[in-house]
Amino acid sequence: MTTLQLTNTTWNYTCKICSVLRKALAVAFVGLIAFGESAGRARAASELSRQGFHKEAKALMTLPLEYGKNV
């Protein structure tokens, strides 16, 4: 086995590891963003409910994608 073949084999193997790691980190990042948004919505709904805006709080939690369109 020549040095070129060894380098090429090693490079391909590490590139596959990096690709898997990159995909895993991207999925984890998207999950973290989704969790933060969900927690923020829950906190906002809690404050709205505390202030007496029960209808708005319910709309915020049950229809999060259409909330901006309805209000």
PDB file of N, CA, C, O and CB in Angstrom:
ATOM      1  N   MET A   1       0.854  -1.165   0.000  1.00  0.00           N
ATOM      2  CA  MET A   1       0.000   0.000   0.000  1.00  0.00           C
ATOM      3  C   MET A   1       0.903   1.232   0.000  1.00  0.00           C
ATOM      4  O   MET A   1       1.797   1.381   0.833  1.00  0.00           O
ATOM      5  CB  MET A   1      -0.974  -0.004   1.226  1.00  0.00           C
ATOM      6  N   THR A   2       0.639   2.087  -0.948  1.00  0.00           N
ATOM      7  CA  THR A   2       1.455   3.293  -1.051  1.00  0.00           C
ATOM      8  C   THR A   2       0.930   4.361  -0.103  1.00  0.00           C
ATOM      9  O   THR A   2      -0.167   4.243   0.442  1.00  0.00           O
ATOM     10  CB  THR A   2       1.471   3.820  -2.500  1.00  0.00           C
ATOM     11  N   THR A   3       1.706   5.370   0.080  1.00  0.00           N
ATOM     12  CA  THR A   3       1.332   6.471   0.954  1.00  0.00           C
ATOM     13  C   THR A   3       0.097   7.186   0.414  1.00  0.00           C
ATOM     14  O   THR A   3      -0.761   7.611   1.188  1.00  0.00           O
ATOM     15  CB  THR A   3       2.498   7.457   1.106  1.00  0.00           C
ATOM     16  N   LEU A   4       0.003   7.318  -0.884  1.00  0.00           N
ATOM     17  CA  LEU A   4      -1.137   7.984  -1.494  1.00  0.00           C
ATOM     18  C   LEU A   4      -2.429   7.216  -1.226  1.00  0.00           C
ATOM     19  O   LEU A   4      -3.458   7.814  -0.910  1.00  0.00           O
ATOM     20  CB  LEU A   4      -0.917   8.140  -2.997  1.00  0.00           C
ATOM     21  N   GLN A   5      -2.374   5.901  -1.352  1.00  0.00           N
ATOM     22  CA  GLN A   5      -3.559   5.084  -1.086  1.00  0.00           C
ATOM     23  C   GLN A   5      -3.953   5.168   0.385  1.00  0.00           C
ATOM     24  O   GLN A   5      -5.136   5.273   0.708  1.00  0.00           O
ATOM     25  CB  GLN A   5      -3.306   3.619  -1.486  1.00  0.00           C
ATOM     26  N   LEU A   6      -2.976   5.122   1.265  1.00  0.00           N
ATOM     27  CA  LEU A   6      -3.239   5.211   2.698  1.00  0.00           C
ATOM     28  C   LEU A   6      -3.846   6.567   3.049  1.00  0.00           C
ATOM     29  O   LEU A   6      -4.793   6.640   3.833  1.00  0.00           O
ATOM     30  CB  LEU A   6      -1.946   4.982   3.498  1.00  0.00           C
ATOM     31  N   THR A   7      -3.311   7.627   2.481  1.00  0.00           N
ATOM     32  CA  THR A   7      -3.827   8.964   2.736  1.00  0.00           C
ATOM     33  C   THR A   7      -5.254   9.095   2.203  1.00  0.00           C
ATOM     34  O   THR A   7      -6.116   9.665   2.871  1.00  0.00           O
ATOM     35  CB  THR A   7      -2.913  10.025   2.098  1.00  0.00           C
ATOM     36  N   ASN A   8      -5.501   8.575   1.017  1.00  0.00           N
ATOM     37  CA  ASN A   8      -6.818   8.652   0.412  1.00  0.00           C
ATOM     38  C   ASN A   8      -7.841   7.857   1.233  1.00  0.00           C
ATOM     39  O   ASN A   8      -8.957   8.327   1.449  1.00  0.00           O
ATOM     40  CB  ASN A   8      -6.769   8.134  -1.032  1.00  0.00           C
ATOM     41  N   THR A   9      -7.470   6.669   1.685  1.00  0.00           N
ATOM     42  CA  THR A   9      -8.364   5.845   2.493  1.00  0.00           C
ATOM     43  C   THR A   9      -8.663   6.523   3.823  1.00  0.00           C
ATOM     44  O   THR A   9      -9.816   6.559   4.253  1.00  0.00           O
ATOM     45  CB  THR A   9      -7.752   4.458   2.730  1.00  0.00           C
ATOM     46  N   THR A  10      -7.655   7.052   4.469  1.00  0.00           N
ATOM     47  CA  THR A  10      -7.826   7.744   5.747  1.00  0.00           C
ATOM     48  C   THR A  10      -8.692   8.984   5.564  1.00  0.00           C
ATOM     49  O   THR A  10      -9.562   9.264   6.389  1.00  0.00           O
ATOM     50  CB  THR A  10      -6.459   8.130   6.346  1.00  0.00           C
ATOM     51  N   TRP A  11      -8.456   9.729   4.482  1.00  0.00           N
ATOM     52  CA  TRP A  11      -9.225  10.942   4.225  1.00  0.00           C
ATOM     53  C   TRP A  11     -10.701  10.608   4.006  1.00  0.00           C
ATOM     54  O   TRP A  11     -11.568  11.296   4.546  1.00  0.00           O
ATOM     55  CB  TRP A  11      -8.660  11.689   3.006  1.00  0.00           C
ATOM     56  N   ASN A  12     -10.997   9.593   3.244  1.00  0.00           N
ATOM     57  CA  ASN A  12     -12.391   9.207   2.996  1.00  0.00           C
ATOM     58  C   ASN A  12     -13.075   8.774   4.288  1.00  0.00           C
ATOM     59  O   ASN A  12     -14.241   9.100   4.515  1.00  0.00           O
ATOM     60  CB  ASN A  12     -12.461   8.074   1.959  1.00  0.00           C
ATOM     61  N   TYR A  13     -12.363   8.049   5.124  1.00  0.00           N
ATOM     62  CA  TYR A  13     -12.939   7.588   6.385  1.00  0.00           C
ATOM     63  C   TYR A  13     -13.249   8.770   7.309  1.00  0.00           C
ATOM     64  O   TYR A  13     -14.328   8.826   7.899  1.00  0.00           O
ATOM     65  CB  TYR A  13     -11.982   6.603   7.082  1.00  0.00           C
ATOM     66  N   THR A  14     -12.330   9.694   7.437  1.00  0.00           N
ATOM     67  CA  THR A  14     -12.560  10.842   8.314  1.00  0.00           C
ATOM     68  C   THR A  14     -13.622  11.774   7.739  1.00  0.00           C
ATOM     69  O   THR A  14     -14.349  12.412   8.500  1.00  0.00           O
ATOM     70  CB  THR A  14     -11.255  11.610   8.538  1.00  0.00           C
ATOM     71  N   CYS A  15     -13.726  11.865   6.429  1.00  0.00           N
ATOM     72  CA  CYS A  15     -14.772  12.694   5.831  1.00  0.00           C
ATOM     73  C   CYS A  15     -16.149  12.122   6.142  1.00  0.00           C
ATOM     74  O   CYS A  15     -17.093  12.877   6.374  1.00  0.00           O
ATOM     75  CB  CYS A  15     -14.573  12.805   4.311  1.00  0.00           C
ATOM     76  N   LYS A  16     -16.272  10.810   6.148  1.00  0.00           N
ATOM     77  CA  LYS A  16     -17.551  10.188   6.483  1.00  0.00           C
ATOM     78  C   LYS A  16     -17.909  10.458   7.947  1.00  0.00           C
ATOM     79  O   LYS A  16     -19.068  10.718   8.268  1.00  0.00           O
ATOM     80  CB  LYS A  16     -17.502   8.667   6.213  1.00  0.00           C
ATOM     81  N   ILE A  17     -16.927  10.396   8.814  1.00  0.00           N
ATOM     82  CA  ILE A  17     -17.162  10.691  10.233  1.00  0.00           C
ATOM     83  C   ILE A  17     -17.590  12.145  10.398  1.00  0.00           C
ATOM     84  O   ILE A  17     -18.527  12.435  11.141  1.00  0.00           O
ATOM     85  CB  ILE A  17     -15.890  10.402  11.076  1.00  0.00           C
ATOM     86  N   CYS A  18     -16.918  13.047   9.719  1.00  0.00           N
ATOM     87  CA  CYS A  18     -17.268  14.463   9.804  1.00  0.00           C
ATOM     88  C   CYS A  18     -18.671  14.716   9.263  1.00  0.00           C
ATOM     89  O   CYS A  18     -19.411  15.533   9.811  1.00  0.00           O
ATOM     90  CB  CYS A  18     -16.250  15.311   9.037  1.00  0.00           C
ATOM     91  N   SER A  19     -19.035  14.028   8.205  1.00  0.00           N
ATOM     92  CA  SER A  19     -20.360  14.187   7.624  1.00  0.00           C
ATOM     93  C   SER A  19     -21.442  13.741   8.606  1.00  0.00           C
ATOM     94  O   SER A  19     -22.446  14.432   8.778  1.00  0.00           O
ATOM     95  CB  SER A  19     -20.467  13.393   6.319  1.00  0.00           C
ATOM     96  N   VAL A  20     -21.247  12.613   9.237  1.00  0.00           N
ATOM     97  CA  VAL A  20     -22.213  12.116  10.223  1.00  0.00           C
ATOM     98  C   VAL A  20     -22.278  13.064  11.409  1.00  0.00           C
ATOM     99  O   VAL A  20     -23.367  13.372  11.893  1.00  0.00           O
ATOM    100  CB  VAL A  20     -21.838  10.690  10.693  1.00  0.00           C
ATOM    101  N   LEU A  21     -21.146  13.522  11.878  1.00  0.00           N
ATOM    102  CA  LEU A  21     -21.096  14.445  13.004  1.00  0.00           C
ATOM    103  C   LEU A  21     -21.775  15.775  12.664  1.00  0.00           C
ATOM    104  O   LEU A  21     -22.492  16.339  13.490  1.00  0.00           O
ATOM    105  CB  LEU A  21     -19.645  14.685  13.425  1.00  0.00           C
ATOM    106  N   ARG A  22     -21.546  16.269  11.452  1.00  0.00           N
ATOM    107  CA  ARG A  22     -22.163  17.522  11.021  1.00  0.00           C
ATOM    108  C   ARG A  22     -23.683  17.399  10.986  1.00  0.00           C
ATOM    109  O   ARG A  22     -24.391  18.305  11.425  1.00  0.00           O
ATOM    110  CB  ARG A  22     -21.634  17.932   9.640  1.00  0.00           C
ATOM    111  N   LYS A  23     -24.185  16.285  10.468  1.00  0.00           N
ATOM    112  CA  LYS A  23     -25.631  16.076  10.417  1.00  0.00           C
ATOM    113  C   LYS A  23     -26.215  15.974  11.820  1.00  0.00           C
ATOM    114  O   LYS A  23     -27.278  16.531  12.092  1.00  0.00           O
ATOM    115  CB  LYS A  23     -25.963  14.812   9.614  1.00  0.00           C
ATOM    116  N   ALA A  24     -25.529  15.267  12.710  1.00  0.00           N
ATOM    117  CA  ALA A  24     -26.012  15.124  14.084  1.00  0.00           C
ATOM    118  C   ALA A  24     -26.045  16.478  14.795  1.00  0.00           C
ATOM    119  O   ALA A  24     -26.999  16.773  15.515  1.00  0.00           O
ATOM    120  CB  ALA A  24     -25.127  14.138  14.863  1.00  0.00           C
ATOM    121  N   LEU A  25     -25.033  17.284  14.604  1.00  0.00           N
ATOM    122  CA  LEU A  25     -25.006  18.605  15.225  1.00  0.00           C
ATOM    123  C   LEU A  25     -26.077  19.520  14.645  1.00  0.00           C
ATOM    124  O   LEU A  25     -26.658  20.328  15.370  1.00  0.00           O
ATOM    125  CB  LEU A  25     -23.634  19.240  15.053  1.00  0.00           C
ATOM    126  N   ALA A  26     -26.342  19.404  13.360  1.00  0.00           N
ATOM    127  CA  ALA A  26     -27.383  20.221  12.742  1.00  0.00           C
ATOM    128  C   ALA A  26     -28.754  19.849  13.299  1.00  0.00           C
ATOM    129  O   ALA A  26     -29.566  20.730  13.583  1.00  0.00           O
ATOM    130  CB  ALA A  26     -27.364  20.055  11.212  1.00  0.00           C
ATOM    131  N   VAL A  27     -29.017  18.565  13.454  1.00  0.00           N
ATOM    132  CA  VAL A  27     -30.290  18.112  14.017  1.00  0.00           C
ATOM    133  C   VAL A  27     -30.416  18.567  15.474  1.00  0.00           C
ATOM    134  O   VAL A  27     -31.487  18.999  15.899  1.00  0.00           O
ATOM    135  CB  VAL A  27     -30.412  16.569  13.919  1.00  0.00           C
ATOM    136  N   ALA A  28     -29.340  18.472  16.227  1.00  0.00           N
ATOM    137  CA  ALA A  28     -29.367  18.912  17.625  1.00  0.00           C
ATOM    138  C   ALA A  28     -29.609  20.417  17.716  1.00  0.00           C
ATOM    139  O   ALA A  28     -30.333  20.871  18.602  1.00  0.00           O
ATOM    140  CB  ALA A  28     -28.049  18.543  18.330  1.00  0.00           C
ATOM    141  N   PHE A  29     -29.022  21.184  16.826  1.00  0.00           N
ATOM    142  CA  PHE A  29     -29.206  22.635  16.827  1.00  0.00           C
ATOM    143  C   PHE A  29     -30.653  23.004  16.512  1.00  0.00           C
ATOM    144  O   PHE A  29     -31.231  23.867  17.174  1.00  0.00           O
ATOM    145  CB  PHE A  29     -28.262  23.295  15.813  1.00  0.00           C
ATOM    146  N   VAL A  30     -31.238  22.360  15.513  1.00  0.00           N
ATOM    147  CA  VAL A  30     -32.630  22.622  15.158  1.00  0.00           C
ATOM    148  C   VAL A  30     -33.547  22.236  16.322  1.00  0.00           C
ATOM    149  O   VAL A  30     -34.510  22.944  16.615  1.00  0.00           O
ATOM    150  CB  VAL A  30     -33.024  21.845  13.873  1.00  0.00           C
ATOM    151  N   GLY A  31     -33.250  21.124  16.979  1.00  0.00           N
ATOM    152  CA  GLY A  31     -34.036  20.711  18.141  1.00  0.00           C
ATOM    153  C   GLY A  31     -33.934  21.710  19.278  1.00  0.00           C
ATOM    154  O   GLY A  31     -34.924  21.985  19.955  1.00  0.00           O
ATOM    155  N   LEU A  32     -32.765  22.245  19.490  1.00  0.00           N
ATOM    156  CA  LEU A  32     -32.561  23.245  20.539  1.00  0.00           C
ATOM    157  C   LEU A  32     -33.344  24.521  20.236  1.00  0.00           C
ATOM    158  O   LEU A  32     -33.946  25.110  21.134  1.00  0.00           O
ATOM    159  CB  LEU A  32     -31.065  23.564  20.691  1.00  0.00           C
ATOM    160  N   ILE A  33     -33.337  24.940  18.996  1.00  0.00           N
ATOM    161  CA  ILE A  33     -34.102  26.125  18.594  1.00  0.00           C
ATOM    162  C   ILE A  33     -35.597  25.882  18.794  1.00  0.00           C
ATOM    163  O   ILE A  33     -36.305  26.756  19.295  1.00  0.00           O
ATOM    164  CB  ILE A  33     -33.810  26.489  17.117  1.00  0.00           C
ATOM    165  N   ALA A  34     -36.079  24.703  18.408  1.00  0.00           N
ATOM    166  CA  ALA A  34     -37.499  24.378  18.570  1.00  0.00           C
ATOM    167  C   ALA A  34     -37.887  24.338  20.049  1.00  0.00           C
ATOM    168  O   ALA A  34     -38.958  24.816  20.423  1.00  0.00           O
ATOM    169  CB  ALA A  34     -37.820  23.029  17.904  1.00  0.00           C
ATOM    170  N   PHE A  35     -37.034  23.780  20.873  1.00  0.00           N
ATOM    171  CA  PHE A  35     -37.307  23.728  22.304  1.00  0.00           C
ATOM    172  C   PHE A  35     -37.356  25.135  22.897  1.00  0.00           C
ATOM    173  O   PHE A  35     -38.238  25.438  23.700  1.00  0.00           O
ATOM    174  CB  PHE A  35     -36.246  22.884  23.021  1.00  0.00           C
ATOM    175  N   GLY A  36     -36.431  25.980  22.515  1.00  0.00           N
ATOM    176  CA  GLY A  36     -36.415  27.359  23.007  1.00  0.00           C
ATOM    177  C   GLY A  36     -37.646  28.132  22.579  1.00  0.00           C
ATOM    178  O   GLY A  36     -38.195  28.913  23.356  1.00  0.00           O
ATOM    179  N   GLU A  37     -38.084  27.918  21.346  1.00  0.00           N
ATOM    180  CA  GLU A  37     -39.287  28.595  20.876  1.00  0.00           C
ATOM    181  C   GLU A  37     -40.513  28.103  21.641  1.00  0.00           C
ATOM    182  O   GLU A  37     -41.377  28.898  22.010  1.00  0.00           O
ATOM    183  CB  GLU A  37     -39.474  28.373  19.366  1.00  0.00           C
ATOM    184  N   SER A  38     -40.587  26.809  21.876  1.00  0.00           N
ATOM    185  CA  SER A  38     -41.709  26.254  22.628  1.00  0.00           C
ATOM    186  C   SER A  38     -41.738  26.791  24.058  1.00  0.00           C
ATOM    187  O   SER A  38     -42.799  27.142  24.574  1.00  0.00           O
ATOM    188  CB  SER A  38     -41.634  24.725  22.641  1.00  0.00           C
ATOM    189  N   ALA A  39     -40.587  26.850  24.684  1.00  0.00           N
ATOM    190  CA  ALA A  39     -40.512  27.380  26.049  1.00  0.00           C
ATOM    191  C   ALA A  39     -40.895  28.862  26.075  1.00  0.00           C
ATOM    192  O   ALA A  39     -41.571  29.311  27.000  1.00  0.00           O
ATOM    193  CB  ALA A  39     -39.092  27.186  26.628  1.00  0.00           C
ATOM    194  N   GLY A  40     -40.473  29.608  25.082  1.00  0.00           N
ATOM    195  CA  GLY A  40     -40.821  31.022  25.002  1.00  0.00           C
ATOM    196  C   GLY A  40     -42.311  31.236  24.811  1.00  0.00           C
ATOM    197  O   GLY A  40     -42.900  32.133  25.414  1.00  0.00           O
ATOM    198  N   ARG A  41     -42.916  30.413  23.976  1.00  0.00           N
ATOM    199  CA  ARG A  41     -44.364  30.502  23.773  1.00  0.00           C
ATOM    200  C   ARG A  41     -45.108  30.167  25.058  1.00  0.00           C
ATOM    201  O   ARG A  41     -46.088  30.827  25.403  1.00  0.00           O
ATOM    202  CB  ARG A  41     -44.810  29.560  22.641  1.00  0.00           C
ATOM    203  N   ALA A  42     -44.642  29.141  25.766  1.00  0.00           N
ATOM    204  CA  ALA A  42     -45.297  28.760  27.021  1.00  0.00           C
ATOM    205  C   ALA A  42     -45.188  29.883  28.045  1.00  0.00           C
ATOM    206  O   ALA A  42     -46.141  30.171  28.768  1.00  0.00           O
ATOM    207  CB  ALA A  42     -44.679  27.466  27.584  1.00  0.00           C
ATOM    208  N   ARG A  43     -44.037  30.505  28.098  1.00  0.00           N
ATOM    209  CA  ARG A  43     -43.858  31.607  29.053  1.00  0.00           C
ATOM    210  C   ARG A  43     -44.737  32.806  28.687  1.00  0.00           C
ATOM    211  O   ARG A  43     -45.325  33.447  29.558  1.00  0.00           O
ATOM    212  CB  ARG A  43     -42.379  32.035  29.105  1.00  0.00           C
ATOM    213  N   ALA A  44     -44.814  33.097  27.389  1.00  0.00           N
ATOM    214  CA  ALA A  44     -45.657  34.201  26.938  1.00  0.00           C
ATOM    215  C   ALA A  44     -47.129  33.907  27.213  1.00  0.00           C
ATOM    216  O   ALA A  44     -47.878  34.791  27.631  1.00  0.00           O
ATOM    217  CB  ALA A  44     -45.440  34.464  25.441  1.00  0.00           C
ATOM    218  N   ALA A  45     -47.538  32.663  26.977  1.00  0.00           N
ATOM    219  CA  ALA A  45     -48.931  32.287  27.247  1.00  0.00           C
ATOM    220  C   ALA A  45     -49.234  32.367  28.731  1.00  0.00           C
ATOM    221  O   ALA A  45     -50.336  32.759  29.117  1.00  0.00           O
ATOM    222  CB  ALA A  45     -49.220  30.873  26.730  1.00  0.00           C
ATOM    223  N   SER A  46     -48.286  32.007  29.555  1.00  0.00           N
ATOM    224  CA  SER A  46     -48.464  32.092  30.999  1.00  0.00           C
ATOM    225  C   SER A  46     -48.681  33.540  31.425  1.00  0.00           C
ATOM    226  O   SER A  46     -49.564  33.830  32.232  1.00  0.00           O
ATOM    227  CB  SER A  46     -47.250  31.497  31.729  1.00  0.00           C
ATOM    228  N   GLU A  47     -47.880  34.441  30.883  1.00  0.00           N
ATOM    229  CA  GLU A  47     -48.028  35.856  31.217  1.00  0.00           C
ATOM    230  C   GLU A  47     -49.345  36.426  30.694  1.00  0.00           C
ATOM    231  O   GLU A  47     -50.002  37.211  31.378  1.00  0.00           O
ATOM    232  CB  GLU A  47     -46.858  36.653  30.652  1.00  0.00           C
ATOM    233  N   LEU A  48     -49.724  36.031  29.489  1.00  0.00           N
ATOM    234  CA  LEU A  48     -50.998  36.499  28.956  1.00  0.00           C
ATOM    235  C   LEU A  48     -52.157  36.016  29.827  1.00  0.00           C
ATOM    236  O   LEU A  48     -53.086  36.773  30.111  1.00  0.00           O
ATOM    237  CB  LEU A  48     -51.181  36.019  27.507  1.00  0.00           C
ATOM    238  N   SER A  49     -52.098  34.764  30.242  1.00  0.00           N
ATOM    239  CA  SER A  49     -53.152  34.214  31.094  1.00  0.00           C
ATOM    240  C   SER A  49     -53.174  34.924  32.445  1.00  0.00           C
ATOM    241  O   SER A  49     -54.241  35.215  32.985  1.00  0.00           O
ATOM    242  CB  SER A  49     -52.954  32.700  31.290  1.00  0.00           C
ATOM    243  N   ARG A  50     -52.007  35.195  32.974  1.00  0.00           N
ATOM    244  CA  ARG A  50     -51.921  35.883  34.269  1.00  0.00           C
ATOM    245  C   ARG A  50     -52.532  37.280  34.190  1.00  0.00           C
ATOM    246  O   ARG A  50     -53.118  37.762  35.159  1.00  0.00           O
ATOM    247  CB  ARG A  50     -50.457  35.975  34.732  1.00  0.00           C
ATOM    248  N   GLN A  51     -52.394  37.922  33.043  1.00  0.00           N
ATOM    249  CA  GLN A  51     -52.929  39.268  32.862  1.00  0.00           C
ATOM    250  C   GLN A  51     -54.406  39.264  32.460  1.00  0.00           C
ATOM    251  O   GLN A  51     -55.013  40.322  32.298  1.00  0.00           O
ATOM    252  CB  GLN A  51     -52.120  40.004  31.817  1.00  0.00           C
ATOM    253  N   GLY A  52     -54.975  38.071  32.301  1.00  0.00           N
ATOM    254  CA  GLY A  52     -56.393  37.983  31.988  1.00  0.00           C
ATOM    255  C   GLY A  52     -56.713  37.796  30.516  1.00  0.00           C
ATOM    256  O   GLY A  52     -57.885  37.763  30.142  1.00  0.00           O
ATOM    257  N   PHE A  53     -55.711  37.674  29.685  1.00  0.00           N
ATOM    258  CA  PHE A  53     -55.930  37.464  28.253  1.00  0.00           C
ATOM    259  C   PHE A  53     -55.972  35.959  27.961  1.00  0.00           C
ATOM    260  O   PHE A  53     -55.086  35.429  27.290  1.00  0.00           O
ATOM    261  CB  PHE A  53     -54.811  38.161  27.409  1.00  0.00           C
ATOM    262  N   HIS A  54     -56.977  35.292  28.452  1.00  0.00           N
ATOM    263  CA  HIS A  54     -57.058  33.835  28.340  1.00  0.00           C
ATOM    264  C   HIS A  54     -57.268  33.378  26.900  1.00  0.00           C
ATOM    265  O   HIS A  54     -56.698  32.372  26.478  1.00  0.00           O
ATOM    266  CB  HIS A  54     -58.183  33.309  29.211  1.00  0.00           C
ATOM    267  N   LYS A  55     -58.072  34.104  26.157  1.00  0.00           N
ATOM    268  CA  LYS A  55     -58.328  33.748  24.766  1.00  0.00           C
ATOM    269  C   LYS A  55     -57.037  33.811  23.946  1.00  0.00           C
ATOM    270  O   LYS A  55     -56.759  32.913  23.151  1.00  0.00           O
ATOM    271  CB  LYS A  55     -59.393  34.679  24.161  1.00  0.00           C
ATOM    272  N   GLU A  56     -56.261  34.858  24.138  1.00  0.00           N
ATOM    273  CA  GLU A  56     -55.003  35.016  23.412  1.00  0.00           C
ATOM    274  C   GLU A  56     -53.977  33.970  23.825  1.00  0.00           C
ATOM    275  O   GLU A  56     -53.232  33.454  22.992  1.00  0.00           O
ATOM    276  CB  GLU A  56     -54.438  36.409  23.639  1.00  0.00           C
ATOM    277  N   ALA A  57     -53.947  33.660  25.125  1.00  0.00           N
ATOM    278  CA  ALA A  57     -53.012  32.643  25.607  1.00  0.00           C
ATOM    279  C   ALA A  57     -53.345  31.280  25.017  1.00  0.00           C
ATOM    280  O   ALA A  57     -52.450  30.539  24.612  1.00  0.00           O
ATOM    281  CB  ALA A  57     -53.033  32.575  27.140  1.00  0.00           C
ATOM    282  N   LYS A  58     -54.624  30.951  24.968  1.00  0.00           N
ATOM    283  CA  LYS A  58     -55.038  29.676  24.393  1.00  0.00           C
ATOM    284  C   LYS A  58     -54.695  29.624  22.910  1.00  0.00           C
ATOM    285  O   LYS A  58     -54.214  28.606  22.413  1.00  0.00           O
ATOM    286  CB  LYS A  58     -56.543  29.451  24.601  1.00  0.00           C
ATOM    287  N   ALA A  59     -54.943  30.722  22.207  1.00  0.00           N
ATOM    288  CA  ALA A  59     -54.621  30.771  20.778  1.00  0.00           C
ATOM    289  C   ALA A  59     -53.119  30.625  20.556  1.00  0.00           C
ATOM    290  O   ALA A  59     -52.692  29.965  19.609  1.00  0.00           O
ATOM    291  CB  ALA A  59     -55.122  32.085  20.156  1.00  0.00           C
ATOM    292  N   LEU A  60     -52.337  31.226  21.405  1.00  0.00           N
ATOM    293  CA  LEU A  60     -50.883  31.142  21.272  1.00  0.00           C
ATOM    294  C   LEU A  60     -50.382  29.711  21.429  1.00  0.00           C
ATOM    295  O   LEU A  60     -49.471  29.291  20.715  1.00  0.00           O
ATOM    296  CB  LEU A  60     -50.209  32.041  22.300  1.00  0.00           C
ATOM    297  N   MET A  61     -50.967  28.966  22.351  1.00  0.00           N
ATOM    298  CA  MET A  61     -50.505  27.602  22.593  1.00  0.00           C
ATOM    299  C   MET A  61     -51.130  26.577  21.648  1.00  0.00           C
ATOM    300  O   MET A  61     -50.481  25.590  21.302  1.00  0.00           O
ATOM    301  CB  MET A  61     -50.802  27.215  24.014  1.00  0.00           C
ATOM    302  N   THR A  62     -52.368  26.789  21.228  1.00  0.00           N
ATOM    303  CA  THR A  62     -53.011  25.776  20.393  1.00  0.00           C
ATOM    304  C   THR A  62     -52.800  26.009  18.901  1.00  0.00           C
ATOM    305  O   THR A  62     -52.805  25.054  18.124  1.00  0.00           O
ATOM    306  CB  THR A  62     -54.485  25.737  20.689  1.00  0.00           C
ATOM    307  N   LEU A  63     -52.619  27.235  18.497  1.00  0.00           N
ATOM    308  CA  LEU A  63     -52.416  27.547  17.086  1.00  0.00           C
ATOM    309  C   LEU A  63     -51.159  28.392  16.901  1.00  0.00           C
ATOM    310  O   LEU A  63     -51.258  29.541  16.471  1.00  0.00           O
ATOM    311  CB  LEU A  63     -53.641  28.279  16.514  1.00  0.00           C
ATOM    312  N   PRO A  64     -49.990  27.860  17.211  1.00  0.00           N
ATOM    313  CA  PRO A  64     -48.788  28.703  17.189  1.00  0.00           C
ATOM    314  C   PRO A  64     -48.429  29.235  15.799  1.00  0.00           C
ATOM    315  O   PRO A  64     -47.878  30.331  15.696  1.00  0.00           O
ATOM    316  CB  PRO A  64     -47.623  27.926  17.733  1.00  0.00           C
ATOM    317  N   LEU A  65     -48.725  28.493  14.728  1.00  0.00           N
ATOM    318  CA  LEU A  65     -48.339  28.961  13.412  1.00  0.00           C
ATOM    319  C   LEU A  65     -49.267  30.047  12.882  1.00  0.00           C
ATOM    320  O   LEU A  65     -48.839  30.920  12.127  1.00  0.00           O
ATOM    321  CB  LEU A  65     -48.305  27.810  12.453  1.00  0.00           C
ATOM    322  N   GLU A  66     -50.529  29.993  13.273  1.00  0.00           N
ATOM    323  CA  GLU A  66     -51.477  30.976  12.781  1.00  0.00           C
ATOM    324  C   GLU A  66     -51.702  32.112  13.775  1.00  0.00           C
ATOM    325  O   GLU A  66     -52.532  32.983  13.515  1.00  0.00           O
ATOM    326  CB  GLU A  66     -52.788  30.307  12.462  1.00  0.00           C
ATOM    327  N   TYR A  67     -51.007  32.133  14.884  1.00  0.00           N
ATOM    328  CA  TYR A  67     -51.245  33.155  15.908  1.00  0.00           C
ATOM    329  C   TYR A  67     -51.010  34.557  15.352  1.00  0.00           C
ATOM    330  O   TYR A  67     -51.804  35.462  15.607  1.00  0.00           O
ATOM    331  CB  TYR A  67     -50.340  32.914  17.124  1.00  0.00           C
ATOM    332  N   GLY A  68     -49.953  34.740  14.614  1.00  0.00           N
ATOM    333  CA  GLY A  68     -49.640  36.062  14.069  1.00  0.00           C
ATOM    334  C   GLY A  68     -50.661  36.525  13.046  1.00  0.00           C
ATOM    335  O   GLY A  68     -50.858  37.728  12.879  1.00  0.00           O
ATOM    336  N   LYS A  69     -51.312  35.600  12.357  1.00  0.00           N
ATOM    337  CA  LYS A  69     -52.305  35.952  11.349  1.00  0.00           C
ATOM    338  C   LYS A  69     -53.633  36.348  11.982  1.00  0.00           C
ATOM    339  O   LYS A  69     -54.340  37.208  11.456  1.00  0.00           O
ATOM    340  CB  LYS A  69     -52.514  34.793  10.391  1.00  0.00           C
ATOM    341  N   ASN A  70     -53.980  35.721  13.120  1.00  0.00           N
ATOM    342  CA  ASN A  70     -55.284  35.942  13.750  1.00  0.00           C
ATOM    343  C   ASN A  70     -55.327  37.198  14.593  1.00  0.00           C
ATOM    344  O   ASN A  70     -56.384  37.817  14.719  1.00  0.00           O
ATOM    345  CB  ASN A  70     -55.649  34.764  14.601  1.00  0.00           C
ATOM    346  N   VAL A  71     -54.223  37.583  15.165  1.00  0.00           N
ATOM    347  CA  VAL A  71     -54.243  38.704  16.107  1.00  0.00           C
ATOM    348  C   VAL A  71     -53.779  39.959  15.419  1.00  0.00           C
ATOM    349  O   VAL A  71     -53.722  41.019  16.042  1.00  0.00           O
ATOM    350  CB  VAL A  71     -53.366  38.415  17.333  1.00  0.00           C
TER     351      VAL A  71
END
